[in-house]
């Protein structure tokens, strides 16, 4: 670990190829294998329809909360290594994948560059991500707005 401050980080996991549940479980094990990233909580696993690129199998999705002293970029590199080790191919943007590991929230930090955007821009649009975040922490706030995610979820429900 390179930092002294431990961050609470939320990671989204998804798989829609092969033994989807096994890929999720293996990813969690690999992310936390050396102790630099500690598993704190995990949401239920939920089957969801694909988003954006629709002509592909349904996903199993889950969110985990971890604690780490790794920087956001170090953690991102670790997640890419896990994806590569589990056979992730990137030929089709947003296409089918054995595993997808995304940093959703990195503490209350806000960052955006070519490699990483935190909070993840998909959070407000994807109900399953909101639901999984709220399952782990019902009081969780959006670092961009300071609004609780449960309020955002309630607003989305009111629109339907």
C-alpha positions in Angstrom: 0.0 0.0 0.0 1.3 3.4 -0.8 -1.0 5.8 1.2 -1.7 6.1 4.8 -5.4 7.0 4.6 -7.7 4.1 4.0 -10.5 4.8 1.5 -13.9 3.3 1.3 -14.3 2.3 -2.3 -17.3 0.8 -4.1 -16.6 -1.4 -7.1 -19.2 -2.6 -9.6 -18.8 -6.1 -11.0 -20.5 -7.6 -14.0 -20.3 -10.8 -16.1 -22.3 -12.1 -19.0 -20.2 -14.9 -20.4 -19.5 -18.4 -19.1 -20.1 -19.2 -15.5 -21.1 -15.7 -14.6 -21.3 -16.3 -10.8 -17.9 -18.0 -10.7 -16.4 -15.0 -12.5 -17.8 -12.6 -9.9 -16.6 -14.7 -7.1 -13.1 -15.2 -8.6 -12.8 -11.4 -9.2 -13.6 -10.6 -5.6 -11.0 -13.2 -4.5 -8.4 -11.8 -6.8 -9.1 -8.1 -6.0 -8.6 -8.8 -2.2 -6.0 -11.6 -2.4 -2.9 -9.8 -1.1 -4.6 -7.8 1.7 -4.0 -4.4 0.2 -7.7 -4.3 -0.6 -10.0 -5.6 2.2 -13.6 -6.7 1.4 -16.0 -4.9 3.8 -19.4 -5.6 2.3 -21.1 -7.0 -0.8 -24.5 -6.6 -2.3 -26.7 -9.4 -3.6 -26.0 -10.7 -7.1 -28.7 -9.6 -9.6 -29.4 -10.6 -13.2 -29.8 -7.5 -15.4 -30.4 -6.7 -19.0 -27.4 -5.2 -21.0 -27.2 -1.5 -21.3 -26.1 0.4 -24.5 -25.0 -2.6 -26.6 -28.2 -4.7 -26.3 -27.4 -7.7 -28.6 -25.6 -9.8 -25.9 -26.5 -12.1 -23.0 -27.9 -10.9 -19.7 -25.5 -9.9 -16.9 -25.0 -10.9 -13.4 -24.1 -7.7 -11.4 -22.9 -7.0 -7.9 -21.3 -4.1 -6.0 -18.7 -4.6 -3.3 -17.4 -2.2 -0.8 -13.7 -2.4 0.0 -11.2 -0.6 2.1 -7.8 0.2 0.7 -4.7 2.4 0.9 -4.1 2.1 -2.8 -4.5 5.2 -4.9 -7.4 5.2 -7.3 -5.0 4.6 -10.3 -3.3 1.8 -8.5 -6.7 0.2 -7.8 -7.7 0.7 -11.4 -4.6 -1.1 -12.6 -5.4 -4.0 -10.2 -8.9 -4.2 -11.6 -7.6 -4.3 -15.2 -5.2 -7.0 -14.2 -8.0 -9.1 -12.7 -10.1 -8.5 -15.9 -7.2 -9.6 -18.1 -6.5 -12.7 -15.9 -10.1 -13.7 -16.1 -10.1 -13.6 -19.9 -11.7 -10.2 -20.5 -11.6 -9.2 -24.2 -12.2 -5.6 -25.4 -12.8 -6.1 -29.1 -16.5 -4.8 -28.9 -17.0 -1.7 -26.9 -19.5 -2.4 -24.1 -19.8 -5.9 -25.6 -19.9 -9.3 -23.9 -17.4 -9.9 -21.2 -16.3 -12.6 -18.7 -15.8 -9.9 -16.1 -16.1 -6.1 -15.8 -14.7 -4.3 -12.7 -15.5 -0.6 -12.4 -14.6 1.8 -9.6 -17.9 3.5 -8.8 -16.9 5.6 -5.8 -13.5 6.2 -4.3 -14.2 7.7 -0.9 -15.7 11.1 -1.5 -13.2 12.0 -4.2 -14.1 13.5 -7.6 -11.8 12.9 -10.5 -12.0 12.7 -14.3 -9.4 12.0 -16.9 -8.9 9.7 -19.9 -8.5 6.6 -17.6 -10.9 7.1 -14.8 -14.0 9.1 -13.9 -15.2 9.0 -10.3 -18.0 9.0 -9.3 -18.8 6.6 -12.2 -21.0 8.4 -14.7 -23.3 5.4 -14.9 -24.5 5.5 -11.3 -27.5 7.8 -11.7 -28.8 6.1 -14.9 -28.6 2.5 -13.8 -31.1 1.4 -11.2 -29.3 -1.8 -10.3 -26.2 0.2 -9.4 -28.2 2.5 -7.2 -30.0 -0.4 -5.6 -26.8 -2.2 -4.9 -25.1 0.8 -3.4 -28.1 1.5 -1.2 -28.2 -2.1 -0.1 -24.7 -1.7 1.3 -25.1 1.8 2.6 -28.6 3.5 2.7 -27.0 6.8 3.7 -24.4 7.0 0.9 -24.1 10.4 -0.7 -23.1 11.5 -4.3 -19.8 13.4 -3.9 -20.8 15.6 -6.9 -24.1 16.9 -5.4 -24.0 16.0 -1.8 -27.4 14.4 -2.3 -28.1 11.0 -0.8 -28.4 8.3 -3.4 -31.7 7.2 -1.8 -33.1 10.6 -2.7 -32.0 10.2 -6.3 -33.5 6.7 -6.4 -36.8 8.1 -4.9 -36.9 10.9 -7.5 -36.3 8.3 -10.3 -39.2 6.2 -8.9 -41.5 9.2 -8.9 -40.8 9.9 -12.6 -42.2 6.5 -13.6 
